[in-house]
Amino acid sequence: MLVLHYLNNSRSQRILWLLEELNVPYELKVYQRDPKTNLAPSQLKLVHPLGKSPVLTDGDATIAESGNIIDYLLQRYSNNASDDVNTHPSDKEKQEHSFWLHYSEGSFMPPLVAKMVLDKGRAKASPFFVKFIVNKFVDAVMDAYFGPNIAANLEYVERHLIDRQWFVGDALGAADFQMSFPLEAVVARQGRDRFPAITAFVDRVHQRPAYKAALKKAPKYDYA
């Protein structure tokens, strides 16, 4: 049986949602982040050497990395999928889905994660003179690199989603599952008004019965 190794408040949520859309039997094994470090527990290293989540096990196979897991599930377990999930994309659609699968973790997420880490460093800096120096450093790094990259990425995705229901074609597909997590985080942290097309996409995801079913099976998820 499929087993999803699920870490709370992580990329695991999009895989849980996909499993619900595919109507496939699975087991959910939940792991909690360390309350002090916010890192994954060491038990996950028993599943995969990197100790990260999501990880999917399917018999003797261990499948890591969200994009890889999404590809695996859509190729092998699409027979009972919801009617409006595109499980047999055309060659052109496959290429477009592949772009978003790679773009999500290759271009979109890294500067967002870097900003999150820098903001945490800013918040923890003390005493006052250290905090002043850290704030100056973080501001300089954000202004020079991460800030412009984040802005360009968000503008790019916002433009893409204007007048579109889903990322590729007219049906839900691999790109939507992959992009859902970072866009949920964007809406949760930056508010609903700055990027209306992104917000509308996240709302469509959250309204799906399979997504609601996934939420009921998971621990509290901060971005829903």
Z-matrix of the N, CA and C atoms (Angstrom, degrees):
N
C 1 1.474
C 2 1.525 1 110.24
N 3 1.318 2 114.57 1 149.84
C 4 1.456 3 120.22 2 174.19
C 5 1.523 4 110.22 3 -66.50
N 6 1.325 5 115.84 4 137.43
C 7 1.462 6 121.33 5 175.24
C 8 1.527 7 107.43 6 -128.32
N 9 1.327 8 116.55 7 121.19
C 10 1.458 9 121.44 8 174.75
C 11 1.521 10 108.55 9 -96.40
N 12 1.321 11 116.16 10 119.09
C 13 1.466 12 122.27 11 176.53
C 14 1.527 13 106.40 12 -89.83
N 15 1.322 14 114.39 13 106.13
C 16 1.465 15 123.22 14 -164.57
C 17 1.524 16 110.07 15 -109.25
N 18 1.329 17 115.84 16 122.71
C 19 1.468 18 122.57 17 174.72
C 20 1.521 19 108.49 18 -100.83
N 21 1.323 20 116.45 19 132.64
C 22 1.458 21 119.34 20 -177.33
C 23 1.530 22 111.61 21 -60.76
N 24 1.334 23 115.09 22 145.39
C 25 1.474 24 122.48 23 179.58
C 26 1.525 25 111.68 24 50.32
N 27 1.313 26 115.61 25 57.36
C 28 1.459 27 119.44 26 -177.64
C 29 1.519 28 110.50 27 -145.13
N 30 1.333 29 114.67 28 -177.70
C 31 1.453 30 121.84 29 176.49
C 32 1.531 31 112.02 30 -61.16
N 33 1.313 32 117.13 31 -12.69
C 34 1.467 33 120.67 32 179.91
C 35 1.519 34 112.19 33 -57.98
N 36 1.342 35 116.99 34 -28.86
C 37 1.470 36 119.68 35 -173.73
C 38 1.521 37 111.53 36 -60.66
N 39 1.332 38 117.36 37 -38.65
C 40 1.460 39 118.96 38 -177.78
C 41 1.529 40 111.66 39 -68.99
N 42 1.329 41 117.25 40 -28.68
C 43 1.456 42 119.89 41 176.76
C 44 1.531 43 110.48 42 -74.56
N 45 1.305 44 116.68 43 -38.53
C 46 1.461 45 120.82 44 175.82
C 47 1.524 46 110.16 45 -60.97
N 48 1.313 47 116.76 46 -43.63
C 49 1.470 48 121.18 47 176.71
C 50 1.533 49 110.28 48 -59.72
N 51 1.345 50 117.39 49 -46.07
C 52 1.457 51 120.57 50 -179.70
C 53 1.529 52 111.43 51 -60.52
N 54 1.316 53 117.17 52 -42.21
C 55 1.465 54 120.13 53 178.67
C 56 1.528 55 110.91 54 -59.28
N 57 1.325 56 116.45 55 -38.91
C 58 1.458 57 119.90 56 178.02
C 59 1.533 58 111.61 57 -67.91
N 60 1.332 59 117.08 58 -37.91
C 61 1.459 60 120.75 59 177.43
C 62 1.531 61 111.21 60 -65.56
N 63 1.325 62 116.91 61 -31.59
C 64 1.464 63 121.10 62 -178.15
C 65 1.523 64 112.66 63 -83.58
N 66 1.333 65 116.91 64 -10.38
C 67 1.474 66 120.74 65 179.91
C 68 1.528 67 111.75 66 54.32
N 69 1.312 68 116.28 67 43.96
C 70 1.458 69 121.38 68 -177.99
C 71 1.531 70 109.26 69 -109.12
N 72 1.325 71 119.22 70 140.50
C 73 1.471 72 120.13 71 176.64
C 74 1.528 73 110.84 72 -64.81
N 75 1.308 74 116.05 73 138.61
C 76 1.461 75 120.31 74 178.60
C 77 1.526 76 109.22 75 -156.21
N 78 1.308 77 113.75 76 162.43
C 79 1.464 78 120.51 77 173.69
C 80 1.519 79 108.27 78 -111.65
N 81 1.315 80 116.30 79 140.41
C 82 1.461 81 121.37 80 179.45
C 83 1.523 82 108.96 81 -108.20
N 84 1.329 83 115.61 82 120.02
C 85 1.460 84 120.35 83 176.31
C 86 1.526 85 107.75 84 -112.59
N 87 1.321 86 116.28 85 116.15
C 88 1.459 87 121.88 86 -171.07
C 89 1.527 88 111.21 87 -98.20
N 90 1.336 89 115.24 88 137.16
C 91 1.461 90 123.30 89 175.53
C 92 1.527 91 107.78 90 -123.47
N 93 1.333 92 115.92 91 142.36
C 94 1.463 93 121.14 92 -179.14
C 95 1.529 94 110.37 93 -105.45
N 96 1.305 95 116.29 94 140.68
C 97 1.458 96 121.02 95 176.22
C 98 1.527 97 110.71 96 -66.02
N 99 1.315 98 116.65 97 151.55
C 100 1.456 99 121.18 98 173.65
C 101 1.528 100 108.22 99 -64.71
N 102 1.333 101 119.29 100 126.04
C 103 1.465 102 120.62 101 -175.47
C 104 1.526 103 113.84 102 -65.00
N 105 1.331 104 117.41 103 -22.28
C 106 1.470 105 120.03 104 -179.59
C 107 1.530 106 112.02 105 -89.37
N 108 1.330 107 116.86 106 -44.55
C 109 1.464 108 120.35 107 -175.42
C 110 1.521 109 113.31 108 -96.76
N 111 1.317 110 117.07 109 -17.70
C 112 1.471 111 123.84 110 -174.65
C 113 1.527 112 112.42 111 66.17
N 114 1.330 113 117.22 112 13.58
C 115 1.459 114 121.32 113 -179.76
C 116 1.531 115 110.45 114 -91.18
N 117 1.316 116 114.66 115 164.32
C 118 1.460 117 120.11 116 177.91
C 119 1.522 118 110.05 117 -68.90
N 120 1.331 119 117.74 118 149.41
C 121 1.460 120 120.23 119 179.76
C 122 1.533 121 111.40 120 -72.32
N 123 1.313 122 116.18 121 158.82
C 124 1.469 123 121.54 122 -176.83
C 125 1.524 124 112.14 123 -65.03
N 126 1.339 125 117.85 124 -20.91
C 127 1.468 126 120.12 125 -179.20
C 128 1.529 127 112.37 126 -59.79
N 129 1.325 128 116.75 127 -27.49
C 130 1.458 129 118.77 128 -179.73
C 131 1.524 130 112.17 129 -66.32
N 132 1.331 131 117.68 130 -23.16
C 133 1.463 132 120.07 131 177.85
C 134 1.529 133 111.68 132 -68.56
N 135 1.314 134 116.75 133 -17.12
C 136 1.459 135 119.92 134 175.22
C 137 1.530 136 110.84 135 -75.03
N 138 1.328 137 116.12 136 -19.29
C 139 1.460 138 120.95 137 178.86
C 140 1.528 139 110.69 138 -92.08
N 141 1.350 140 115.17 139 -44.79
C 142 1.466 141 121.43 140 178.76
C 143 1.519 142 107.84 141 -144.06
N 144 1.335 143 119.04 142 138.66
C 145 1.470 144 121.52 143 -174.87
C 146 1.521 145 115.10 144 -55.24
N 147 1.330 146 117.90 145 -28.78
C 148 1.464 147 119.85 146 -179.30
C 149 1.517 148 112.62 147 -77.28
N 150 1.324 149 117.19 148 -16.19
C 151 1.459 150 120.08 149 176.77
C 152 1.508 151 114.22 150 65.23
N 153 1.321 152 116.74 151 33.28
C 154 1.461 153 120.56 152 -179.02
C 155 1.524 154 109.79 153 -117.00
N 156 1.324 155 114.82 154 168.59
C 157 1.447 156 121.15 155 179.92
C 158 1.529 157 108.27 156 -134.98
N 159 1.332 158 119.08 157 147.39
C 160 1.461 159 126.35 158 11.32
C 161 1.526 160 113.42 159 -81.76
N 162 1.309 161 114.07 160 151.42
C 163 1.453 162 123.00 161 168.19
C 164 1.523 163 106.68 162 -133.74
N 165 1.315 164 115.37 163 137.81
C 166 1.455 165 121.39 164 179.11
C 167 1.527 166 107.96 165 -116.22
N 168 1.323 167 116.88 166 132.07
C 169 1.456 168 120.42 167 171.18
C 170 1.519 169 108.44 168 -112.88
N 171 1.314 170 114.50 169 138.92
C 172 1.462 171 121.99 170 -178.42
C 173 1.521 172 107.20 171 -137.64
N 174 1.319 173 116.18 172 91.26
C 175 1.456 174 119.62 173 -172.37
C 176 1.511 175 109.56 174 66.19
N 177 1.334 176 116.67 175 -122.75
C 178 1.466 177 121.35 176 179.46
C 179 1.521 178 113.04 177 -85.89
N 180 1.323 179 117.60 178 -6.61
C 181 1.468 180 121.16 179 -177.23
C 182 1.519 181 110.76 180 -89.19
N 183 1.333 182 115.89 181 139.27
C 184 1.464 183 122.93 182 174.06
C 185 1.516 184 107.60 183 -120.34
N 186 1.312 185 116.35 184 121.39
C 187 1.460 186 121.60 185 -174.98
C 188 1.520 187 108.48 186 -118.21
N 189 1.323 188 116.52 187 122.17
C 190 1.467 189 122.48 188 -179.39
C 191 1.526 190 110.04 189 -117.17
N 192 1.322 191 115.77 190 167.80
C 193 1.466 192 126.36 191 -179.46
C 194 1.530 193 110.18 192 74.97
N 195 1.318 194 115.27 193 125.91
C 196 1.467 195 121.54 194 -172.76
C 197 1.521 196 113.39 195 -54.84
N 198 1.327 197 117.10 196 -49.23
C 199 1.461 198 119.75 197 -178.28
C 200 1.513 199 111.99 198 -60.89
N 201 1.308 200 116.26 199 -40.74
C 202 1.456 201 121.86 200 178.45
C 203 1.529 202 110.87 201 -65.00
N 204 1.337 203 116.31 202 -41.48
C 205 1.466 204 120.88 203 178.57
C 206 1.527 205 110.74 204 -64.63
N 207 1.326 206 116.74 205 -43.10
C 208 1.461 207 120.81 206 179.55
C 209 1.523 208 110.44 207 -61.12
N 210 1.334 209 116.85 208 -46.25
C 211 1.465 210 120.51 209 176.64
C 212 1.522 211 111.20 210 -58.02
N 213 1.311 212 116.07 211 -46.68
C 214 1.467 213 121.85 212 -177.46
C 215 1.532 214 110.82 213 -59.60
N 216 1.316 215 116.42 214 -48.13
C 217 1.455 216 120.28 215 -176.87
C 218 1.530 217 112.12 216 -66.83
N 219 1.322 218 116.82 217 -42.43
C 220 1.459 219 119.93 218 -178.44
C 221 1.526 220 111.71 219 -68.61
N 222 1.324 221 117.41 220 -29.96
C 223 1.454 222 120.53 221 179.24
C 224 1.522 223 112.54 222 -78.86
N 225 1.332 224 117.08 223 -33.33
C 226 1.459 225 120.42 224 -171.62
C 227 1.534 226 114.96 225 -105.08
N 228 1.319 227 117.11 226 -22.74
C 229 1.469 228 119.37 227 -171.00
C 230 1.525 229 112.13 228 -131.15
N 231 1.309 230 116.65 229 44.50
C 232 1.467 231 119.72 230 -175.69
C 233 1.523 232 113.79 231 -100.82
N 234 1.331 233 118.22 232 -0.66
C 235 1.470 234 120.50 233 -172.97
C 236 1.526 235 113.45 234 -61.58
N 237 1.340 236 116.97 235 -34.97
C 238 1.463 237 120.45 236 -176.34
C 239 1.528 238 112.83 237 -108.80
N 240 1.320 239 116.30 238 20.99
C 241 1.461 240 120.71 239 -175.90
C 242 1.524 241 111.27 240 -64.61
N 243 1.322 242 114.82 241 155.88
C 244 1.461 243 120.16 242 173.54
C 245 1.526 244 109.98 243 -54.19
N 246 1.329 245 116.59 244 147.46
C 247 1.463 246 121.17 245 -172.91
C 248 1.522 247 113.12 246 -59.87
N 249 1.309 248 117.73 247 -30.21
C 250 1.463 249 120.09 248 -175.36
C 251 1.523 250 113.11 249 -98.03
N 252 1.334 251 118.01 250 19.09
C 253 1.467 252 121.92 251 173.79
C 254 1.520 253 108.07 252 -98.93
N 255 1.315 254 116.47 253 127.12
C 256 1.468 255 121.77 254 -178.01
C 257 1.523 256 109.35 255 -80.08
N 258 1.319 257 116.80 256 95.72
C 259 1.472 258 121.51 257 -178.45
C 260 1.528 259 112.27 258 -96.32
N 261 1.338 260 117.41 259 -7.36
C 262 1.468 261 120.95 260 178.69
C 263 1.531 262 109.35 261 -133.15
N 264 1.333 263 117.08 262 67.57
C 265 1.469 264 120.04 263 -178.62
C 266 1.526 265 111.75 264 -66.92
N 267 1.318 266 115.35 265 153.78
C 268 1.465 267 120.76 266 174.32
C 269 1.527 268 109.39 267 -68.85
N 270 1.320 269 116.85 268 170.10
C 271 1.469 270 120.23 269 179.32
C 272 1.525 271 110.92 270 -59.33
N 273 1.331 272 116.62 271 -40.70
C 274 1.464 273 120.03 272 178.81
C 275 1.525 274 110.29 273 -64.81
N 276 1.330 275 116.68 274 -43.34
C 277 1.468 276 120.30 275 179.37
C 278 1.526 277 111.37 276 -65.64
N 279 1.334 278 117.31 277 -36.41
C 280 1.470 279 120.55 278 177.20
C 281 1.526 280 110.51 279 -58.99
N 282 1.332 281 116.38 280 -43.34
C 283 1.461 282 120.12 281 -179.99
C 284 1.517 283 110.78 282 -64.87
N 285 1.333 284 117.14 283 -39.56
C 286 1.459 285 120.61 284 179.88
C 287 1.528 286 110.99 285 -68.46
N 288 1.326 287 116.83 286 -42.36
C 289 1.467 288 119.99 287 176.02
C 290 1.533 289 110.35 288 -61.01
N 291 1.329 290 116.13 289 -42.52
C 292 1.466 291 120.16 290 -179.52
C 293 1.523 292 111.17 291 -60.17
N 294 1.333 293 116.06 292 -39.46
C 295 1.468 294 119.04 293 177.86
C 296 1.527 295 111.01 294 -57.92
N 297 1.338 296 116.77 295 -49.46
C 298 1.462 297 119.78 296 -176.58
C 299 1.527 298 111.92 297 -68.34
N 300 1.339 299 116.90 298 -33.29
C 301 1.465 300 119.54 299 176.60
C 302 1.523 301 110.70 300 -60.82
N 303 1.326 302 116.54 301 -41.20
C 304 1.468 303 120.28 302 179.95
C 305 1.530 304 111.76 303 -80.23
N 306 1.317 305 116.40 304 -38.39
C 307 1.467 306 120.74 305 -178.42
C 308 1.523 307 111.73 306 -61.34
N 309 1.316 308 117.09 307 -39.68
C 310 1.461 309 121.31 308 -176.88
C 311 1.520 310 112.17 309 -54.38
N 312 1.326 311 116.70 310 -49.26
C 313 1.471 312 120.69 311 -177.11
C 314 1.522 313 112.65 312 -94.42
N 315 1.338 314 117.18 313 -21.44
C 316 1.457 315 119.57 314 -176.85
C 317 1.513 316 114.47 315 -86.33
N 318 1.340 317 117.35 316 -37.73
C 319 1.469 318 121.43 317 -176.46
C 320 1.520 319 113.65 318 -119.28
N 321 1.324 320 116.06 319 -40.05
C 322 1.464 321 119.42 320 -170.91
C 323 1.524 322 112.95 321 -78.29
N 324 1.320 323 117.14 322 -49.37
C 325 1.460 324 120.65 323 -173.14
C 326 1.534 325 115.19 324 -74.31
N 327 1.344 326 119.99 325 -40.32
C 328 1.478 327 118.51 326 -173.87
C 329 1.523 328 115.59 327 -53.58
N 330 1.349 329 120.46 328 -47.94
C 331 1.469 330 117.57 329 178.64
C 332 1.522 331 113.19 330 -67.59
N 333 1.333 332 118.12 331 -30.15
C 334 1.466 333 120.21 332 176.41
C 335 1.525 334 110.95 333 -66.78
N 336 1.331 335 116.08 334 -42.04
C 337 1.466 336 120.00 335 177.65
C 338 1.520 337 110.38 336 -66.03
N 339 1.338 338 116.95 337 -40.96
C 340 1.465 339 120.18 338 178.48
C 341 1.528 340 110.51 339 -60.79
N 342 1.311 341 117.15 340 -42.53
C 343 1.473 342 120.27 341 177.83
C 344 1.520 343 110.65 342 -61.72
N 345 1.327 344 117.19 343 -42.84
C 346 1.458 345 120.64 344 179.84
C 347 1.535 346 110.61 345 -60.55
N 348 1.336 347 116.62 346 -44.16
C 349 1.467 348 120.79 347 -179.79
C 350 1.527 349 110.45 348 -65.17
N 351 1.326 350 116.80 349 -44.28
C 352 1.462 351 120.39 350 179.54
C 353 1.524 352 111.33 351 -63.87
N 354 1.315 353 116.91 352 -39.72
C 355 1.468 354 120.12 353 178.46
C 356 1.532 355 111.20 354 -64.37
N 357 1.343 356 116.69 355 -37.03
C 358 1.457 357 119.55 356 176.93
C 359 1.524 358 110.62 357 -66.22
N 360 1.334 359 116.50 358 -39.76
C 361 1.461 360 119.94 359 176.35
C 362 1.512 361 111.63 360 -63.45
N 363 1.317 362 115.83 361 -39.11
C 364 1.464 363 120.63 362 177.62
C 365 1.528 364 110.58 363 -62.36
N 366 1.335 365 116.34 364 -43.68
C 367 1.463 366 120.85 365 -177.01
C 368 1.525 367 112.39 366 -67.38
N 369 1.334 368 117.17 367 -31.65
C 370 1.458 369 120.85 368 -175.73
C 371 1.528 370 113.43 369 -89.35
N 372 1.321 371 117.20 370 -10.18
C 373 1.470 372 120.06 371 -175.72
C 374 1.525 373 111.33 372 -67.11
N 375 1.318 374 116.12 373 135.35
C 376 1.464 375 123.26 374 175.56
C 377 1.525 376 108.02 375 -164.23
N 378 1.331 377 119.76 376 158.16
C 379 1.466 378 128.84 377 -2.00
C 380 1.522 379 111.75 378 -73.52
N 381 1.326 380 116.16 379 -163.03
C 382 1.461 381 121.00 380 -169.82
C 383 1.520 382 112.57 381 -57.77
N 384 1.333 383 119.10 382 -44.44
C 385 1.466 384 119.58 383 -174.70
C 386 1.529 385 110.72 384 -69.26
N 387 1.331 386 116.86 385 -30.91
C 388 1.467 387 120.17 386 175.54
C 389 1.525 388 109.44 387 -70.14
N 390 1.325 389 116.03 388 -42.94
C 391 1.462 390 120.50 389 179.36
C 392 1.523 391 110.65 390 -60.32
N 393 1.329 392 116.68 391 -39.01
C 394 1.458 393 121.32 392 179.27
C 395 1.534 394 110.17 393 -61.58
N 396 1.322 395 116.87 394 -45.21
C 397 1.463 396 121.31 395 -179.88
C 398 1.523 397 111.04 396 -66.11
N 399 1.337 398 115.86 397 -43.95
C 400 1.465 399 119.89 398 179.89
C 401 1.522 400 110.70 399 -62.46
N 402 1.334 401 117.15 400 -42.45
C 403 1.462 402 120.44 401 178.98
C 404 1.524 403 111.57 402 -60.88
N 405 1.330 404 116.59 403 -41.98
C 406 1.463 405 121.10 404 178.43
C 407 1.527 406 110.53 405 -62.78
N 408 1.337 407 115.62 406 -43.08
C 409 1.461 408 120.40 407 -179.50
C 410 1.529 409 110.85 408 -64.42
N 411 1.332 410 116.40 409 -47.62
C 412 1.463 411 120.42 410 -178.90
C 413 1.525 412 110.78 411 -62.67
N 414 1.326 413 116.41 412 -43.30
C 415 1.465 414 120.04 413 178.78
C 416 1.526 415 111.02 414 -59.34
N 417 1.338 416 116.24 415 -42.17
C 418 1.464 417 120.22 416 -178.85
C 419 1.529 418 111.23 417 -65.29
N 420 1.328 419 116.16 418 -43.43
C 421 1.468 420 120.32 419 179.75
C 422 1.524 421 110.73 420 -65.40
N 423 1.327 422 117.04 421 -43.02
C 424 1.455 423 120.35 422 179.85
C 425 1.526 424 111.13 423 -65.21
N 426 1.331 425 117.08 424 -43.33
C 427 1.461 426 120.47 425 -178.85
C 428 1.523 427 112.05 426 -66.28
N 429 1.335 428 115.99 427 -35.72
C 430 1.454 429 119.97 428 -174.79
C 431 1.521 430 113.10 429 -81.39
N 432 1.333 431 117.40 430 -33.95
C 433 1.463 432 117.89 431 -172.09
C 434 1.522 433 114.11 432 -135.49
N 435 1.327 434 117.57 433 -66.64
C 436 1.459 435 119.93 434 -169.26
C 437 1.527 436 112.75 435 -65.55
N 438 1.323 437 117.19 436 -40.30
C 439 1.464 438 119.87 437 -179.82
C 440 1.518 439 113.23 438 -58.28
N 441 1.355 440 118.42 439 -53.38
C 442 1.465 441 119.37 440 178.37
C 443 1.525 442 113.31 441 -60.36
N 444 1.343 443 116.95 442 -36.80
C 445 1.462 444 119.88 443 179.09
C 446 1.521 445 111.58 444 -65.82
N 447 1.324 446 116.19 445 -43.81
C 448 1.466 447 119.62 446 178.76
C 449 1.521 448 110.59 447 -62.13
N 450 1.331 449 116.16 448 -44.92
C 451 1.469 450 120.20 449 -179.02
C 452 1.530 451 110.93 450 -61.89
N 453 1.332 452 117.12 451 -44.00
C 454 1.464 453 120.90 452 -179.06
C 455 1.530 454 111.07 453 -64.29
N 456 1.320 455 116.15 454 -42.00
C 457 1.468 456 120.11 455 179.82
C 458 1.526 457 111.61 456 -64.49
N 459 1.324 458 116.05 457 -44.81
C 460 1.463 459 119.32 458 -179.14
C 461 1.526 460 111.69 459 -65.43
N 462 1.310 461 116.77 460 -39.09
C 463 1.466 462 119.98 461 177.11
C 464 1.527 463 110.66 462 -64.67
N 465 1.335 464 115.90 463 -39.39
C 466 1.465 465 120.84 464 179.89
C 467 1.523 466 111.25 465 -63.26
N 468 1.328 467 117.15 466 -47.78
C 469 1.465 468 121.00 467 -179.47
C 470 1.520 469 110.70 468 -67.93
N 471 1.321 470 117.44 469 -40.90
C 472 1.465 471 121.15 470 178.94
C 473 1.529 472 110.44 471 -59.31
N 474 1.330 473 116.71 472 -45.24
C 475 1.472 474 120.12 473 178.80
C 476 1.527 475 110.74 474 -63.31
N 477 1.323 476 116.24 475 -40.49
C 478 1.466 477 119.69 476 -178.42
C 479 1.527 478 111.62 477 -62.85
N 480 1.314 479 117.41 478 -36.98
C 481 1.459 480 121.24 479 -174.00
C 482 1.525 481 114.15 480 -85.85
N 483 1.320 482 117.28 481 -10.56
C 484 1.468 483 119.59 482 177.33
C 485 1.530 484 108.64 483 -62.40
N 486 1.330 485 116.23 484 126.98
C 487 1.467 486 123.11 485 -179.43
C 488 1.522 487 113.10 486 66.69
N 489 1.337 488 117.99 487 16.61
C 490 1.462 489 121.35 488 174.72
C 491 1.525 490 108.99 489 -120.09
N 492 1.318 491 115.31 490 142.60
C 493 1.459 492 119.05 491 173.86
C 494 1.520 493 110.81 492 -85.29
N 495 1.340 494 116.31 493 -43.24
C 496 1.457 495 122.45 494 179.89
C 497 1.521 496 109.73 495 -128.41
N 498 1.317 497 117.45 496 170.46
C 499 1.463 498 120.70 497 -171.98
C 500 1.516 499 112.88 498 -69.14
N 501 1.333 500 117.72 499 -36.87
C 502 1.469 501 121.04 500 -176.63
C 503 1.526 502 108.82 501 -130.00
N 504 1.317 503 116.58 502 120.33
C 505 1.454 504 119.71 503 177.69
C 506 1.517 505 112.19 504 66.59
N 507 1.330 506 115.24 505 -156.13
C 508 1.457 507 121.31 506 -174.70
C 509 1.521 508 113.56 507 -102.50
N 510 1.341 509 117.87 508 1.08
C 511 1.465 510 120.73 509 -175.22
C 512 1.519 511 110.65 510 -123.18
N 513 1.301 512 114.87 511 153.77
C 514 1.461 513 122.24 512 175.19
C 515 1.521 514 109.52 513 -62.02
N 516 1.339 515 117.26 514 137.83
C 517 1.455 516 119.91 515 -178.35
C 518 1.512 517 112.99 516 -154.10
N 519 1.311 518 115.70 517 -170.09
C 520 1.466 519 122.73 518 -174.26
C 521 1.525 520 112.38 519 -52.65
N 522 1.334 521 116.95 520 -42.95
C 523 1.461 522 120.51 521 -177.66
C 524 1.525 523 112.04 522 -61.10
N 525 1.307 524 116.69 523 -36.20
C 526 1.462 525 120.51 524 -177.96
C 527 1.528 526 111.65 525 -69.25
N 528 1.332 527 116.44 526 -40.76
C 529 1.459 528 119.15 527 177.00
C 530 1.526 529 110.14 528 -63.18
N 531 1.334 530 116.36 529 -43.48
C 532 1.463 531 120.18 530 -176.64
C 533 1.527 532 112.08 531 -67.42
N 534 1.310 533 116.44 532 -42.26
C 535 1.465 534 120.01 533 -175.64
C 536 1.524 535 112.85 534 -81.31
N 537 1.321 536 118.09 535 -12.27
C 538 1.466 537 119.26 536 -174.57
C 539 1.526 538 112.12 537 -61.80
N 540 1.331 539 117.79 538 -44.28
C 541 1.469 540 119.66 539 -174.84
C 542 1.528 541 112.89 540 -62.18
N 543 1.350 542 119.61 541 -53.22
C 544 1.471 543 117.22 542 -179.28
C 545 1.517 544 113.28 543 -63.60
N 546 1.337 545 117.42 544 -32.17
C 547 1.463 546 118.77 545 -179.74
C 548 1.520 547 111.52 546 -74.50
N 549 1.322 548 117.20 547 -32.84
C 550 1.462 549 119.45 548 172.18
C 551 1.530 550 109.95 549 -59.93
N 552 1.329 551 116.31 550 -43.59
C 553 1.459 552 120.74 551 -179.74
C 554 1.526 553 111.25 552 -63.78
N 555 1.330 554 116.44 553 -40.24
C 556 1.470 555 120.61 554 178.91
C 557 1.525 556 110.43 555 -60.74
N 558 1.320 557 116.69 556 -48.33
C 559 1.473 558 120.33 557 -178.27
C 560 1.525 559 110.63 558 -65.32
N 561 1.334 560 116.89 559 -40.29
C 562 1.464 561 120.28 560 -178.88
C 563 1.525 562 111.50 561 -65.46
N 564 1.319 563 117.30 562 -36.33
C 565 1.466 564 120.61 563 -174.22
C 566 1.521 565 113.79 564 -93.75
N 567 1.319 566 117.68 565 -28.43
C 568 1.460 567 119.49 566 -175.51
C 569 1.519 568 113.50 567 -109.07
N 570 1.327 569 117.35 568 -1.55
C 571 1.452 570 120.23 569 177.33
C 572 1.517 571 112.38 570 91.82
N 573 1.323 572 115.11 571 168.41
C 574 1.458 573 121.35 572 -173.07
C 575 1.527 574 113.43 573 -89.77
N 576 1.309 575 118.74 574 -10.01
C 577 1.459 576 120.50 575 -170.54
C 578 1.525 577 114.41 576 -95.32
N 579 1.328 578 118.32 577 -24.33
C 580 1.464 579 120.27 578 -172.40
C 581 1.527 580 112.30 579 -70.20
N 582 1.327 581 117.11 580 -36.98
C 583 1.460 582 121.24 581 -174.80
C 584 1.532 583 108.98 582 -130.10
N 585 1.331 584 118.05 583 83.17
C 586 1.462 585 120.79 584 -173.38
C 587 1.524 586 114.27 585 -62.13
N 588 1.326 587 118.56 586 -36.08
C 589 1.464 588 120.03 587 -179.72
C 590 1.524 589 110.92 588 -69.61
N 591 1.322 590 116.70 589 -40.79
C 592 1.467 591 120.98 590 176.58
C 593 1.523 592 109.82 591 -63.90
N 594 1.325 593 116.47 592 -44.60
C 595 1.469 594 120.68 593 179.13
C 596 1.519 595 111.13 594 -60.80
N 597 1.336 596 117.04 595 -41.20
C 598 1.462 597 120.41 596 179.35
C 599 1.530 598 110.81 597 -64.38
N 600 1.335 599 116.44 598 -38.69
C 601 1.473 600 119.92 599 176.73
C 602 1.525 601 110.72 600 -61.64
N 603 1.325 602 116.94 601 -47.80
C 604 1.466 603 120.83 602 -179.96
C 605 1.521 604 110.39 603 -61.00
N 606 1.318 605 117.03 604 -39.96
C 607 1.469 606 120.22 605 178.15
C 608 1.529 607 111.10 606 -62.27
N 609 1.336 608 116.82 607 -40.72
C 610 1.468 609 119.65 608 178.73
C 611 1.531 610 110.74 609 -63.04
N 612 1.325 611 115.94 610 -40.70
C 613 1.465 612 120.04 611 177.05
C 614 1.522 613 110.35 612 -60.60
N 615 1.332 614 116.11 613 -48.39
C 616 1.464 615 120.75 614 -175.59
C 617 1.532 616 112.62 615 -67.24
N 618 1.319 617 117.12 616 -21.49
C 619 1.461 618 120.27 617 -179.54
C 620 1.527 619 113.23 618 -83.97
N 621 1.313 620 117.63 619 -10.29
C 622 1.465 621 119.73 620 -176.84
C 623 1.534 622 110.23 621 -72.13
N 624 1.327 623 117.06 622 135.74
C 625 1.466 624 120.02 623 179.13
C 626 1.523 625 113.32 624 -55.51
N 627 1.328 626 116.94 625 -38.44
C 628 1.467 627 119.83 626 -179.59
C 629 1.526 628 111.28 627 -66.29
N 630 1.332 629 117.00 628 -35.65
C 631 1.463 630 119.79 629 177.74
C 632 1.526 631 110.29 630 -66.69
N 633 1.338 632 116.51 631 -43.06
C 634 1.459 633 120.40 632 178.72
C 635 1.528 634 110.81 633 -63.29
N 636 1.332 635 116.44 634 -37.94
C 637 1.461 636 120.09 635 177.50
C 638 1.522 637 110.58 636 -64.80
N 639 1.327 638 116.83 637 -39.03
C 640 1.465 639 120.74 638 178.53
C 641 1.523 640 111.03 639 -63.55
N 642 1.327 641 117.06 640 -40.27
C 643 1.466 642 120.84 641 179.38
C 644 1.524 643 111.71 642 -61.21
N 645 1.314 644 116.47 643 -36.63
C 646 1.455 645 119.90 644 -178.71
C 647 1.519 646 112.11 645 -68.25
N 648 1.337 647 117.53 646 -24.26
C 649 1.450 648 121.66 647 -177.61
C 650 1.522 649 112.58 648 -92.96
N 651 1.317 650 117.44 649 -15.65
C 652 1.456 651 121.59 650 -175.39
C 653 1.511 652 111.67 651 -98.49
N 654 1.351 653 116.99 652 163.53
C 655 1.460 654 119.65 653 169.49
C 656 1.535 655 109.94 654 -64.70
N 657 1.310 656 116.14 655 173.46
C 658 1.458 657 119.82 656 178.39
C 659 1.531 658 110.18 657 -53.61
N 660 1.332 659 115.01 658 130.18
C 661 1.463 660 121.75 659 -177.10
C 662 1.524 661 108.36 660 -118.34
N 663 1.322 662 116.68 661 116.50
C 664 1.460 663 121.07 662 -168.37
C 665 1.522 664 114.44 663 -70.32
N 666 1.340 665 118.75 664 -18.85
C 667 1.448 666 120.33 665 -173.04
C 668 1.524 667 114.00 666 -97.61
N 669 1.340 668 116.77 667 0.13
C 670 1.469 669 119.94 668 -179.28
C 671 1.529 670 110.70 669 -84.60
